[in-house]
Amino acid sequence: MAKPLTDSEKRKQISVRGIAGLGDVAEVRKSFNRHLHFTLVKDRNVATPRDYFFALAHTVRDHLVGRWIRTQQHYYERDPKRIYYLSLEFYMGRTLQNTMVNLGLQNACDEAIYQLGLDLEELEEIEEDAGLGNGGLGRLAACFLDSMATLGLAAYGYGIRYEFGIFNQKIVNGWQVEEADDWLRYGNPWEKARPEYMLPVHFYGRVEHTPEGVRWLDTQVVLAMPYDTPVPGYRNNTVNTMRLWSAKAPNDFKLHDFNVGGYIEAVLDRNLAENISRVLYPNDNFFEGKELRLKQEYFVVAATLQDIIRRFKSSKFGCRDPVRTCFETFPDKVAIQLNDTHPALAIPELMRILVDVEKVDWDKAWEITKKTCAYTNHTVLPEALERWPVSMFEKLLPRHLEIIYAINQRHLDHVASLFPGDVDRLRRMSVIEEGDCKRINMAHLCVIGSHAVNGVARIHSEIVKQSVFKDFYELEPEKFQNKTNGITPRRWLLLCNPGLADTIVEKIGEGFLTDLSQLKKLLPLVNDEALIRDVAKVKQENKLKFSAFLEKEYKVKINPSSMFDVHVKRIHEYKRQLLNCLHIITLYNRIKKDPTKAFVPRTVMIGGKAAPGYHMAKMIIKLVTSIGNVVNHDPVVGDRLKVIFLENYRVSLAEKVIPAADLSQQISTAGTEASGTGNMKFMLNGALTIGTMDGANVEMAEEAGAENLFIFGMRVEDVKALDRKGYNAREYYDRLPELKQAVDQISSGFFSPKDPDCFRDIVNMLLNHDRFKVFADYEAYVACQAQVDQLYRNPREWTKKVIRNIACSGKFSSDRTITEYARDIWGVEPSDLQIPPPNLPKD
């Protein structure tokens, strides 16, 4: 029998990783050695693994720089309409492997590093994740950047360079403990500081109305220092820019006011200004009205708009003036996409610049602003909507408050003219919410100030029109669109699952990597024995690899032939990790009741971070770890059921666990998950989905056929009907003995013998005020899980369903999503034009 190939040997056989020509390999080696030499000359004689990582990162970066400069030159010369994607989160993960993949350098680097006696995968593991996001919204922005570059759009991502990203999660005694994510500790090889583009941002102060116009005076200034990160497209020599702003105190900060020898104190107080970009707020789908967060939101918007206008004014074409001063053409040259309401201040800030600074008249300025801006809504949960106290604005951004009042007044006058006497409609549609604490509804501001508003999956966009923004939809139905989310197949297939990618390439070629709809070509091959065998083999290899990883990193031994049942996402009541818990307990009780029966062995993996201030989410983590403690140490159970909490779930861990998953859990209450994107990653990587008819699950079932997913539970209509009737959890508790047993075990301290009262808050919530109706879907969920077991017993039929799912996942590429944004919202066409590489002449 042939010796199994090492990972390194296996990787070299994978064609999609680029050809390792002898010249390329020699060049990479030479460059690597040069970088290593300069690292060591400065410091030491003996190289550490981190030195090797930086030498490789700088080697790969060298291949980006020429393309980056040439791309930006290309845009300057042709002056296309530019797309500005504004987001407070960019959840990028690691950059090294993605850059090698998109530049076609992976095999050359692998071979060069191997010849130097090193292992590429070990070096890749040294890189820190850039965790500048919480979850779906931030990761979507990262996928969009990849697609915009791959589609040749002149696009820029603008955000904040947080010094500390999403916290690192440690599990201590079963509880989540947060640790600061000092991701920049060893330096970031991918960013380039651009001090020459530093810009001032103003806060506080007062407003003066003069005959010459409005002036915002006596402000405090914070400087915004840009850091640029290259964003390479897939093998098209396009390299776009992500520009992240860092806060810096001006050198005279606090030194001019009444400075009576308080020099030291003044210098120390620079931290106050620089705190703006210190840390990412760790809330997912939850609004916390903190002043520092409002400062962050204005900081990114003010710096970005100055940059956009500078670029608009100085671009080569579009105006006869040597410098553009006429803003008529602004919406033809600039598109601003607001990723949720977090950058909503772009609307009043653009108005402020046009009216106060550039002296454009109000109506013209408003027309320009609306034509330029578009808004993406990401959630329908009321607790997630941004509603800022007017008092906070008054203090921090007095001029913007005036502008918002003026926008609102004209808006309400318009509504009143169409619906005379309908005061309730005016109240519902106002940007200002009256009450004990007057608030600014940022979503209303976005809808009024944008020419397009979109949801992120078909069902979500319908809910947006029918409930969240119903009044606004009646006013301007043409404004509302759907853009179903997608994921980049470069990171989420080629990079994380090269074995599967190669299996697909062997059958249909590699065109699918930039046109994922080509996966449809696999449909006729669903009964192809060789394909069935290869797909099953790749999955088994991924499971073995992940099992080895778990054993090495977390010292847990699992059964690699068990079903890998995976539930990874932020911990939130609406995502219903508790429903999964109830199923695990039910499974456990069934094994205990009839230990001789044949059960399908399962390893249930649950992972995700809880917002530090979200008590219930932290209790859910403690419950999962406590169930694991009981189940995993029960000799009667053996390896038929294991429960693993995946600590510190993040992009780089997702890239390992998703390719190994058999079952993907997407079980939010219907009508609560706007889209989901993890669901798409699992589908593309050969897991089957158990899920509700929520978010993009609906479209996944439509694409693959509902019979190829495990769909269960209430639909949106059923949830509404149950709300009208009144949800009574006790009714289910009394009627379903297995549910009652599971809840009683949680309640009695069966899973927390040292603290029997530990989970009283969870049980109390489930029985008395569960907004997300966990018990109402329990019966259908457990029955559906039994069907999952049934199919898993027949590996060939299971794998055929897997192939059907992969073949039908083409719609869920972010390339398709971005193509739709480009055509329907931004008014630009994607281009497959290859910019010539730096070693060839331009034309």
DAURWO-V48475 format. One record per residue. N is the residue number from 1. PSI is psi as a letter, one per 20 degrees, with the letter a starting at -180 (* if undefined). Layout:
# DAURWO-V48475
n=N psi=PSI
n=N psi=PSI
This chain:
# DAURWO-V48475
n=1 psi=p
n=2 psi=q
n=3 psi=p
n=4 psi=q
n=5 psi=q
n=6 psi=r
n=7 psi=g
n=8 psi=g
n=9 psi=g
n=10 psi=g
n=11 psi=h
n=12 psi=h
n=13 psi=i
n=14 psi=o
n=15 psi=h
n=16 psi=i
n=17 psi=j
n=18 psi=q
n=19 psi=p
n=20 psi=m
n=21 psi=q
n=22 psi=g
n=23 psi=g
n=24 psi=g
n=25 psi=g
n=26 psi=g
n=27 psi=g
n=28 psi=g
n=29 psi=g
n=30 psi=g
n=31 psi=g
n=32 psi=g
n=33 psi=h
n=34 psi=g
n=35 psi=g
n=36 psi=g
n=37 psi=g
n=38 psi=h
n=39 psi=g
n=40 psi=h
n=41 psi=g
n=42 psi=h
n=43 psi=f
n=44 psi=r
n=45 psi=h
n=46 psi=p
n=47 psi=p
n=48 psi=r
n=49 psi=h
n=50 psi=h
n=51 psi=g
n=52 psi=g
n=53 psi=g
n=54 psi=h
n=55 psi=g
n=56 psi=g
n=57 psi=g
n=58 psi=h
n=59 psi=g
n=60 psi=h
n=61 psi=h
n=62 psi=h
n=63 psi=h
n=64 psi=h
n=65 psi=g
n=66 psi=g
n=67 psi=h
n=68 psi=g
n=69 psi=g
n=70 psi=h
n=71 psi=g
n=72 psi=h
n=73 psi=g
n=74 psi=g
n=75 psi=g
n=76 psi=g
n=77 psi=g
n=78 psi=i
n=79 psi=l
n=80 psi=r
n=81 psi=p
n=82 psi=q
n=83 psi=p
n=84 psi=o
n=85 psi=o
n=86 psi=p
n=87 psi=p
n=88 psi=i
n=89 psi=p
n=90 psi=o
n=91 psi=n
n=92 psi=h
n=93 psi=b
n=94 psi=q
n=95 psi=h
n=96 psi=g
n=97 psi=h
n=98 psi=h
n=99 psi=g
n=100 psi=g
n=101 psi=g
n=102 psi=h
n=103 psi=i
n=104 psi=k
n=105 psi=j
n=106 psi=g
n=107 psi=h
n=108 psi=g
n=109 psi=g
n=110 psi=g
n=111 psi=g
n=112 psi=g
n=113 psi=h
n=114 psi=g
n=115 psi=h
n=116 psi=j
n=117 psi=k
n=118 psi=r
n=119 psi=p
n=120 psi=g
n=121 psi=h
n=122 psi=h
n=123 psi=h
n=124 psi=h
n=125 psi=i
n=126 psi=h
n=127 psi=p
n=128 psi=q
n=129 psi=p
n=130 psi=n
n=131 psi=l
n=132 psi=l
n=133 psi=r
n=134 psi=h
n=135 psi=c
n=136 psi=g
n=137 psi=g
n=138 psi=h
n=139 psi=h
n=140 psi=g
n=141 psi=g
n=142 psi=g
n=143 psi=h
n=144 psi=g
n=145 psi=g
n=146 psi=g
n=147 psi=h
n=148 psi=h
n=149 psi=g
n=150 psi=h
n=151 psi=j
n=152 psi=k
n=153 psi=q
n=154 psi=n
n=155 psi=q
n=156 psi=p
n=157 psi=p
n=158 psi=p
n=159 psi=b
n=160 psi=p
n=161 psi=n
n=162 psi=p
n=163 psi=h
n=164 psi=p
n=165 psi=b
n=166 psi=p
n=167 psi=q
n=168 psi=p
n=169 psi=p
n=170 psi=q
n=171 psi=o
n=172 psi=o
n=173 psi=k
n=174 psi=i
n=175 psi=q
n=176 psi=p
n=177 psi=p
n=178 psi=q
n=179 psi=q
n=180 psi=q
n=181 psi=n
n=182 psi=m
n=183 psi=i
n=184 psi=j
n=185 psi=g
n=186 psi=j
n=187 psi=q
n=188 psi=o
n=189 psi=i
n=190 psi=i
n=191 psi=q
n=192 psi=o
n=193 psi=q
n=194 psi=m
n=195 psi=h
n=196 psi=i
n=197 psi=j
n=198 psi=q
n=199 psi=q
n=200 psi=q
n=201 psi=p
n=202 psi=q
n=203 psi=r
n=204 psi=b
n=205 psi=a
n=206 psi=r
n=207 psi=p
n=208 psi=p
n=209 psi=o
n=210 psi=r
n=211 psi=h
n=212 psi=i
n=213 psi=a
n=214 psi=p
n=215 psi=p
n=216 psi=o
n=217 psi=r
n=218 psi=k
n=219 psi=r
n=220 psi=p
n=221 psi=p
n=222 psi=p
n=223 psi=q
n=224 psi=o
n=225 psi=p
n=226 psi=q
n=227 psi=p
n=228 psi=p
n=229 psi=p
n=230 psi=q
n=231 psi=n
n=232 psi=p
n=233 psi=r
n=234 psi=o
n=235 psi=k
n=236 psi=j
n=237 psi=j
n=238 psi=p
n=239 psi=o
n=240 psi=a
n=241 psi=p
n=242 psi=p
n=243 psi=o
n=244 psi=p
n=245 psi=p
n=246 psi=p
n=247 psi=p
n=248 psi=p
n=249 psi=q
n=250 psi=q
n=251 psi=h
n=252 psi=j
n=253 psi=p
n=254 psi=j
n=255 psi=i
n=256 psi=h
n=257 psi=p
n=258 psi=l
n=259 psi=n
n=260 psi=m
n=261 psi=j
n=262 psi=k
n=263 psi=g
n=264 psi=g
n=265 psi=g
n=266 psi=g
n=267 psi=h
n=268 psi=h
n=269 psi=i
n=270 psi=h
n=271 psi=h
n=272 psi=g
n=273 psi=g
n=274 psi=i
n=275 psi=i
n=276 psi=g
n=277 psi=k
n=278 psi=g
n=279 psi=q
n=280 psi=p
n=281 psi=p
n=282 psi=k
n=283 psi=p
n=284 psi=p
n=285 psi=l
n=286 psi=p
n=287 psi=p
n=288 psi=o
n=289 psi=m
n=290 psi=q
n=291 psi=h
n=292 psi=h
n=293 psi=g
n=294 psi=h
n=295 psi=g
n=296 psi=g
n=297 psi=g
n=298 psi=h
n=299 psi=g
n=300 psi=h
n=301 psi=g
n=302 psi=g
n=303 psi=g
n=304 psi=g
n=305 psi=h
n=306 psi=g
n=307 psi=g
n=308 psi=g
n=309 psi=h
n=310 psi=g
n=311 psi=h
n=312 psi=g
n=313 psi=h
n=314 psi=j
n=315 psi=q
n=316 psi=g
n=317 psi=a
n=318 psi=i
n=319 psi=q
n=320 psi=h
n=321 psi=q
n=322 psi=h
n=323 psi=p
n=324 psi=p
n=325 psi=i
n=326 psi=p
n=327 psi=j
n=328 psi=g
n=329 psi=j
n=330 psi=g
n=331 psi=i
n=332 psi=i
n=333 psi=i
n=334 psi=p
n=335 psi=p
n=336 psi=p
n=337 psi=p
n=338 psi=o
n=339 psi=n
n=340 psi=a
n=341 psi=i
n=342 psi=h
n=343 psi=k
n=344 psi=h
n=345 psi=i
n=346 psi=h
n=347 psi=g
n=348 psi=h
n=349 psi=g
n=350 psi=g
n=351 psi=g
n=352 psi=g
n=353 psi=g
n=354 psi=g
n=355 psi=g
n=356 psi=h
n=357 psi=g
n=358 psi=i
n=359 psi=k
n=360 psi=q
n=361 psi=q
n=362 psi=g
n=363 psi=h
n=364 psi=g
n=365 psi=g
n=366 psi=h
n=367 psi=g
n=368 psi=g
n=369 psi=g
n=370 psi=g
n=371 psi=h
n=372 psi=h
n=373 psi=q
n=374 psi=q
n=375 psi=p
n=376 psi=p
n=377 psi=p
n=378 psi=i
n=379 psi=q
n=380 psi=j
n=381 psi=p
n=382 psi=h
n=383 psi=i
n=384 psi=i
n=385 psi=p
n=386 psi=o
n=387 psi=n
n=388 psi=p
n=389 psi=p
n=390 psi=h
n=391 psi=h
n=392 psi=g
n=393 psi=g
n=394 psi=g
n=395 psi=g
n=396 psi=g
n=397 psi=m
n=398 psi=h
n=399 psi=h
n=400 psi=h
n=401 psi=g
n=402 psi=g
n=403 psi=g
n=404 psi=g
n=405 psi=g
n=406 psi=g
n=407 psi=g
n=408 psi=g
n=409 psi=g
n=410 psi=h
n=411 psi=g
n=412 psi=h
n=413 psi=g
n=414 psi=g
n=415 psi=g
n=416 psi=h
n=417 psi=h
n=418 psi=h
n=419 psi=m
n=420 psi=p
n=421 psi=i
n=422 psi=m
n=423 psi=h
n=424 psi=h
n=425 psi=g
n=426 psi=g
n=427 psi=g
n=428 psi=h
n=429 psi=i
n=430 psi=q
n=431 psi=h
n=432 psi=p
n=433 psi=p
n=434 psi=r
n=435 psi=a
n=436 psi=g
n=437 psi=o
n=438 psi=p
n=439 psi=q
n=440 psi=p
n=441 psi=o
n=442 psi=h
n=443 psi=g
n=444 psi=g
n=445 psi=g
n=446 psi=g
n=447 psi=g
n=448 psi=h
n=449 psi=j
n=450 psi=q
n=451 psi=i
n=452 psi=p
n=453 psi=p
n=454 psi=q
n=455 psi=r
n=456 psi=j
n=457 psi=q
n=458 psi=g
n=459 psi=h
n=460 psi=g
n=461 psi=h
n=462 psi=g
n=463 psi=g
n=464 psi=g
n=465 psi=h
n=466 psi=h
n=467 psi=f
n=468 psi=g
n=469 psi=k
n=470 psi=g
n=471 psi=h
n=472 psi=h
n=473 psi=g
n=474 psi=h
n=475 psi=g
n=476 psi=m
n=477 psi=h
n=478 psi=i
n=479 psi=h
n=480 psi=p
n=481 psi=r
n=482 psi=q
n=483 psi=n
n=484 psi=p
n=485 psi=r
n=486 psi=r
n=487 psi=q
n=488 psi=p
n=489 psi=i
n=490 psi=g
n=491 psi=g
n=492 psi=j
n=493 psi=f
n=494 psi=g
n=495 psi=g
n=496 psi=i
n=497 psi=m
n=498 psi=h
n=499 psi=g
n=500 psi=g
n=501 psi=g
n=502 psi=h
n=503 psi=g
n=504 psi=g
n=505 psi=g
n=506 psi=h
n=507 psi=h
n=508 psi=j
n=509 psi=a
n=510 psi=j
n=511 psi=h
n=512 psi=h
n=513 psi=h
n=514 psi=j
n=515 psi=n
n=516 psi=i
n=517 psi=h
n=518 psi=i
n=519 psi=h
n=520 psi=h
n=521 psi=i
n=522 psi=h
n=523 psi=g
n=524 psi=i
n=525 psi=j
n=526 psi=h
n=527 psi=j
n=528 psi=o
n=529 psi=g
n=530 psi=g
n=531 psi=g
n=532 psi=g
n=533 psi=g
n=534 psi=g
n=535 psi=g
n=536 psi=h
n=537 psi=g
n=538 psi=g
n=539 psi=g
n=540 psi=g
n=541 psi=g
n=542 psi=h
n=543 psi=g
n=544 psi=g
n=545 psi=g
n=546 psi=h
n=547 psi=g
n=548 psi=g
n=549 psi=g
n=550 psi=h
n=551 psi=g
n=552 psi=g
n=553 psi=h
n=554 psi=j
n=555 psi=k
n=556 psi=p
n=557 psi=p
n=558 psi=r
n=559 psi=o
n=560 psi=i
n=561 psi=i
n=562 psi=r
n=563 psi=p
n=564 psi=o
n=565 psi=o
n=566 psi=p
n=567 psi=n
n=568 psi=p
n=569 psi=r
n=570 psi=q
n=571 psi=p
n=572 psi=q
n=573 psi=h
n=574 psi=h
n=575 psi=i
n=576 psi=l
n=577 psi=h
n=578 psi=h
n=579 psi=g
n=580 psi=g
n=581 psi=g
n=582 psi=h
n=583 psi=g
n=584 psi=g
n=585 psi=g
n=586 psi=g
n=587 psi=g
n=588 psi=g
n=589 psi=h
n=590 psi=g
n=591 psi=g
n=592 psi=h
n=593 psi=h
n=594 psi=m
n=595 psi=i
n=596 psi=i
n=597 psi=q
n=598 psi=o
n=599 psi=q
n=600 psi=o
n=601 psi=p
n=602 psi=q
n=603 psi=o
n=604 psi=p
n=605 psi=p
n=606 psi=p
n=607 psi=q
n=608 psi=q
n=609 psi=q
n=610 psi=p
n=611 psi=p
n=612 psi=h
n=613 psi=j
n=614 psi=n
n=615 psi=g
n=616 psi=h
n=617 psi=h
n=618 psi=h
n=619 psi=h
n=620 psi=g
n=621 psi=g
n=622 psi=h
n=623 psi=g
n=624 psi=g
n=625 psi=h
n=626 psi=g
n=627 psi=g
n=628 psi=g
n=629 psi=g
n=630 psi=g
n=631 psi=g
n=632 psi=i
n=633 psi=j
n=634 psi=o
n=635 psi=h
n=636 psi=h
n=637 psi=h
n=638 psi=c
n=639 psi=k
n=640 psi=h
n=641 psi=p
n=642 psi=q
n=643 psi=o
n=644 psi=p
n=645 psi=p
n=646 psi=o
n=647 psi=q
n=648 psi=l
n=649 psi=p
n=650 psi=r
n=651 psi=g
n=652 psi=h
n=653 psi=h
n=654 psi=h
n=655 psi=h
n=656 psi=g
n=657 psi=h
n=658 psi=g
n=659 psi=i
n=660 psi=i
n=661 psi=q
n=662 psi=g
n=663 psi=p
n=664 psi=p
n=665 psi=p
n=666 psi=m
n=667 psi=k
n=668 psi=q
n=669 psi=p
n=670 psi=p
n=671 psi=j
n=672 psi=h
n=673 psi=o
n=674 psi=g
n=675 psi=g
n=676 psi=q
n=677 psi=h
n=678 psi=g
n=679 psi=g
n=680 psi=h
n=681 psi=g
n=682 psi=g
n=683 psi=g
n=684 psi=h
n=685 psi=j
n=686 psi=k
n=687 psi=q
n=688 psi=q
n=689 psi=p
n=690 psi=p
n=691 psi=r
n=692 psi=r
n=693 psi=m
n=694 psi=q
n=695 psi=b
n=696 psi=i
n=697 psi=h
n=698 psi=g
n=699 psi=h
n=700 psi=g
n=701 psi=h
n=702 psi=g
n=703 psi=g
n=704 psi=i
n=705 psi=p
n=706 psi=h
n=707 psi=i
n=708 psi=j
n=709 psi=r
n=710 psi=n
n=711 psi=p
n=712 psi=r
n=713 psi=a
n=714 psi=q
n=715 psi=r
n=716 psi=g
n=717 psi=g
n=718 psi=h
n=719 psi=g
n=720 psi=g
n=721 psi=g
n=722 psi=h
n=723 psi=g
n=724 psi=g
n=725 psi=h
n=726 psi=o
n=727 psi=p
n=728 psi=o
n=729 psi=h
n=730 psi=h
n=731 psi=g
n=732 psi=g
n=733 psi=g
n=734 psi=h
n=735 psi=h
n=736 psi=o
n=737 psi=h
n=738 psi=h
n=739 psi=g
n=740 psi=g
n=741 psi=g
n=742 psi=g
n=743 psi=g
n=744 psi=h
n=745 psi=g
n=746 psi=g
n=747 psi=h
n=748 psi=i
n=749 psi=j
n=750 psi=h
n=751 psi=i
n=752 psi=m
n=753 psi=h
n=754 psi=i
n=755 psi=m
n=756 psi=h
n=757 psi=j
n=758 psi=g
n=759 psi=k
n=760 psi=h
n=761 psi=h
n=762 psi=g
n=763 psi=g
n=764 psi=g
n=765 psi=g
n=766 psi=h
n=767 psi=h
n=768 psi=h
n=769 psi=m
n=770 psi=o
n=771 psi=i
n=772 psi=j
n=773 psi=l
n=774 psi=g
n=775 psi=h
n=776 psi=h
n=777 psi=j
n=778 psi=g
n=779 psi=g
n=780 psi=h
n=781 psi=g
n=782 psi=g
n=783 psi=g
n=784 psi=h
n=785 psi=h
n=786 psi=h
n=787 psi=h
n=788 psi=g
n=789 psi=g
n=790 psi=g
n=791 psi=h
n=792 psi=h
n=793 psi=i
n=794 psi=n
n=795 psi=h
n=796 psi=g
n=797 psi=h
n=798 psi=g
n=799 psi=h
n=800 psi=g
n=801 psi=h
n=802 psi=g
n=803 psi=g
n=804 psi=g
n=805 psi=g
n=806 psi=g
n=807 psi=h
n=808 psi=j
n=809 psi=j
n=810 psi=h
n=811 psi=h
n=812 psi=k
n=813 psi=p
n=814 psi=i
n=815 psi=g
n=816 psi=g
n=817 psi=g
n=818 psi=h
n=819 psi=h
n=820 psi=g
n=821 psi=g
n=822 psi=g
n=823 psi=g
n=824 psi=h
n=825 psi=g
n=826 psi=i
n=827 psi=l
n=828 psi=q
n=829 psi=p
n=830 psi=q
n=831 psi=q
n=832 psi=j
n=833 psi=p
n=834 psi=p
n=835 psi=p
n=836 psi=q
n=837 psi=r
n=838 psi=h
n=839 psi=i
n=840 psi=q
n=841 psi=q
n=842 psi=g
n=843 psi=*
